[in-house]
């Protein structure tokens, strides 16, 4: 796999000619939305096909997979655009396999809200081991409230050999944290019993594979209380055959140029669960200091600590594909950044003729631009180099896998990188 960084004067055609890969395939594989006006510094992932196949009359994905000793899931990962189709065209070329050096299988988890576009979900599911559905809120009485019917999503996940996970939190879909509810639950054993019982009923009724529990703001004061609750809950869920995962957002200071985190002893939680997702999402990130979103150098610092206290095979590294666009000058607590996709960021850079720069330590691209009102902006986002560096951490530290917040939109380049580095666990 080569990650090509667009240089001055290059076009999609010149890059295609140099690597001997058709233009249309470069665009499809990378999800390029600006092929006629590439931005300097934009990334394009180059992977040469190992085996290709020309579709014949009567072919199906199943018959092609059987003919080449592979799976339909692998074909869909290698040709995700096929998920948008009802059928294949006679004479079109699909990739059976790429020239890769995959060394191991990893687990991948993706968070969604119930209102996800089904076409996006169908395209994403071949890349996921677990689908975590953000739809269940715990109350101070131990009840569990869901906002939407997720039955179809659960069944769809199973169709693609992806394990659906029930995500339980006291947080609303808008990201409003209710610490008071969390405190009541953790301090009241009878509320905990009702909560566990209600969760168990939903797990069985809906056909979930397991449960993902998120407690906001784990700190030195409530760690032991949460550990006691988790021990009781996990014992019950495990006895019924359900997988138990917890999501933790490490306590961090993101309001200064130097991000730091608190070294809490999460080992007290690890022994009770099958996986711990250290997630890098934060709804309030849009009000934070303009900087790379959980840069690789900080992630290394985090992982160096975590693997010293937790078996690495239990750890999922959280990844977000989001970028942010801040207006300058930045005013703490007042300047709100706009969430932006990589393609949107590239479009801004291309339209303004601004080269995209890259911070090596953070492994994150960034650039400054002036809008039509004369206001200065700074954009920090992620590109193929960013995803490649974060995916490498899984191999380096021996982690269980990667968890993506969120997969509400399909990021072709991100999945192209992941698919060409690892095999994906399926059920």
N, C-alpha and C positions, 0 to 999 in steps of 0.2 A: 504494500500500500504506500503510495506517495501522496503527500499533501502538497499540492502545487499552490503557491501564493502568486496571484496575478501581478505581473510587472508592467511598468509603463509601456504602452504600445501594443500589448497583447490583446488578442480577441479570442472569442470562443472558437473560431475557426483555426486560428494559429495554434492554439493549445490542442485542439482535436488532431491537427496534422502532426504535431510534434509527438504525441503519445500514441498515435494511430488508433484512436478510439472515436467512433462516430459522434458528431455533435449532439444528435438527439439522445444518445445514451448518456453523455456527460450531463446534459440538462436533466434527464430523468433521475439518474443516480444521485445527483446533488441537489435536486429540487431548485434549480437555478431559475429565478424569476426575472433576471435582468440580462439575458444572454446577449442582447444587442448593445449593451453599455456596461461592461464589467467595471467594477471598482478596483483601483489599485490597492493591493493588500487583501482582496477577497480570496477565500480558499476554495479550491476545487479538488476533491478527492479522486485520485487516479488508481484504479485497480484493474488489471488486465484479466479478462475472462479466461478460465482454464478450459471449460467445455461449454459450447453453445449448441443450441438446437433450433432447427427451422420447423415450425409447427406444420403438421400435415393434417389433411382432412380426417375428422373423427377423433383427433387427439383430445385428451382431457388432462388436467393437471395430475390426476391420479395415474393415468396410463403413462404419462411422461416420467413421473417420479419412479414408477415401478420399472420402467425400461432402463433408467439410469441408476438404479439402486440408491435413490435418495427419498426424501419425504416431500409431501405437498407443502409443509410448513417451510422447508428450506427453499423451495421454488418461490414461494411468496416472499420470503425475506430477500432473495436475490432479484426478484422482479416485483416490488411492491405495487407498482402501477396496475398489475393484473387484478388487484383487489377491487379496483374501480370498474371492472368489466364483468359482463355476464358471460362472455365467451372470449376465446382467443381467435385471432385471425390467421387463416391459412397463409403460410409464407413469412410470417413475422418471426423474428429471432428472439429467443429468450436465453437467459444465462442459467445453465445448470449448476456451474460452480465457478468460483474465482480462484486466482492464484494467490492464496493466502498462507499464512503460517500460524493457523489457530493451534493453541497449545492446550486449551482446557475448556471445560463447560462452566458457565457461570449462571447464576439465577438473576433474573431481572424483575423488577416490580415497578408498576406505574400507577399513579393516582389519577382518578377521574371523578368528575361530578356526574350525577345521573343524566344531566341534560346534554351530554357529549353528542356531537354529530356522529351518527352510526357509521357513516362511511369512513370517518377518521378512525374510529375504534376498530373497524374491520381491517383496516390497513395496518394498524398498530399491533393487534393481538398476536400475529406470528412472532413478534419480537419479545413478547412478554412471558415470563414464567408465572407471575402473579399479577392479578388485576385488583387493585385496592379501591373500593368504592366509597367515596366520601358522602355518606348519606345518613349517619346515625349519631344522634346527639343524646348524651346521658343527662338526666335531670337530677336535681337534689333529692328527689324521692326514690331514685333508683330505676325510674322508667327510662325507656329508650324511644326516642321520637325520630321518625324518618320523614324526609321531606318529599320523596318521590318513589314511585314504584320502580324497583331495579330488577324485577324478575327477568325481563328480557335480556338485560346486560349480563346477568349471571349465567343464563343458558348460552348466550353467545360466546362468553369466555370459554365455557366448557367445550363448545364446538371446535374452538381453536386450541384445545389442549392446554388452556391457561387456567390456573387455579384462582377462583374468585375469593377475595378476602373482604370481610366485613370490617370497616373502619369505625371505631367508636371514640368519640371525643366529647368534651363539653364545649367545644368551640363551634361557633356558628359558621355557615358557609361564607359569610363575609369576613371571617377571620377575627371576630370579636371574642376575646378570651374572657371566660367567666371563672376566675380563680376562686370565687366564693362557692360555686357549685363543686368544684374539685375538692375544696377543703371539706365540705360537708360529706362528700362521698368517702374520702379517705379517713375521716374521723368517726364514721358511724358504721359499725359492722353490719347492722341490720339493713342499711341502705346498700351496702356492698353485696349482701346476699341477694337482694332483689335485683340488683343490677346484673349480677352474674347469671341468675336464673333467667331473666328476660333476654339477655344476650344469647344464652344457650338455646332458648326456644326459637329465636330468629335464625340462628345458625342452622338448626335442624330443618325448620320450615322452609327457608329460602334455598338451602342446598349449598351454603358456603363451604369452602375448604378449610377456613380458619378465621381467626380474628386478629386484627391489628389495633392495639390500644395506644392512644396518645394522651398523655397527661401534660398539660402546659406547665412550663416553668418548674421543672424538677430542680431542687436546690439542696443545700446542705441540711436545711431544716426539715424538709418533707421526704427526703430520700428513703429513710428507714420505714416510714409509714407506707409509702408506695410499694416498697419491697414486700412488706407483709401482705398487702392486698394482692399484689401480683402472684405471690406464692400460692395463696388460696385459690385465686381465679385460674391460674395456669394448671393447677392440679386437677381441677374439675374439667376444664376444657380438654386437657390431654386425655383424661380418662374416657372421654366421649369420642376420642379420635380426631380432635381438631388441632390444627397448627396454631401456635401462639407467637405473635410478633409484636414488638413495641416500637413506636416511632418516637425518637427523641430529637429535639432541636437543642443542640448544645448551647448553654448560656453564653452569649457572646456580646461584646461591646462593638457595635458597628457604627457608632456616631463620631468616630475619629478616623484619621487616615490609616491607623494601624489597628487592624481587627485582632481581637484577642478572645480567648474563651476560658471558662472556669474548669478546673480539673476536679470534677466530681467523680466519686468512686462508683461508676456504673456497674462494676463487677457484682455488686449486690443484687442487681437485676438480671444479669446475664444467665445465671444458673437455672432460672425458671423458664426461659423462653427458647424458641427455636431460631430466632433472629432478632437483631437490633438494627433498626434503620436510623443512622445518624443523618438526619435530613438537613439540607441547607436552605430550606425555604423560610421566609419570614414576610408576612403581609406588610409589616411596617417598614420593610426594606426601602420602600419608595420615599421615605422621609429621612433616610440615612445619608451619611457622607458619600459624595460621589467617589466610587471606587469599584474595583473588580468585585464580582459577586462570588464570595467565598473562594478566594484565589488558591491556587495549588500549593503555594508555600505555606499557607495557613492550614490547608487540609493535611499536609504532611505533618505539621506540628500536632494537629488533632489526632491523626492516625498513630503517630509514634507513641502517644500517650495511651490511646484506646487499646492497641494490641498488646500493651504491657500489662493490662489488667483484664482483658476479655479475649477469649479464644477468637482469633481472626476469622475462622470459618463461620462464626455467628454474625459477623458484621456486614451490613449493607452500607455502601457509601452513597449518600444522597447527591443527586445531580439535578440541576435545573437548567433548562434551555433558555430561560428568560434573559433579556437584557434590559437596561434602564437608560432613559434619556433625561438628563438633568438640565435645567436652566441655570445659568451662572450670572452673578455670584451666588454661591450656595448660602442659604440662611438656615441654620440649625432649627429643626422643628417647624419650619415654615415652607421650605422649598420641597415640593412634591415631585418626584420623578415619574415619568410615564413609562409603563411597561412596554417593551418593544421586542419584536422577534428579530432574529439575525437577518433574515431576508429584508425586513423593513429597514434595518440599520444600513445594510449594504446599499439599498435603494437610495437612501439619503446621501450616503457618501458618493455614490455614482453620479447622482443628479447635481451635486454641488462640486464635483471634480476634486474631492478631498481624499487623499490616501488614507487608508485604514492603518493605524499603527498597532504594535503588538508589545505587550508587557511580558517579557520572558519569565520573570519570577512568578507572576500570577497566572501565566498562560492564558491571557485574555486580551482580545482586541479592543481598541478604543479609538476615538477621534473626536475632534472639536469641529463645530460648524456654526454658522450664523444663519438664523432663520430670516423670513421675509420682513419681519419687524425689526431686524437689527439686533436681536437678542442672541447672546452667545450660549451654546449648548455643549455638553460633553456626553458622549454615549459610551457605555461599557457593555459589552455583549460577550457571546461565546461563538467560536467557529470550530472548524474541524480539528484544529490544533488543540483547542481547549478540551474537546471531548476525548481526543486521543490521549492527552496527558492524564485526564481523570480516569479513563479506562485502564491505563497502565498501572494505576495505583492498586487495582484489584489483584493483578498478578504479582506486583511487587510485595504487597502485604499479605497475600494469601486470603483475601476476603471472600465472603460467600457470593457477593455480587454487587449490582448497582440498583438504586431506586430512583425513579424519575418523577420529579414534581414540575408540572403535571404533564400528562400526555393528551391534553385536550386538543392540541393541534399536532399534526404529523410533521416531524422534523426529518426530512429525507436524509440530509447530510449526517446528522447525529446517528441515525440508525445504520447508515451505510458504514460508518466508522466502527460501530459496535459489532455489526454483523461480520465484518472482515477481520475482527480481532478474536472473537470468541464464538463457541457453540452456545446455543441458548437452551437451558433446561426446560423440558416440557413434561406434562403429566398425562 
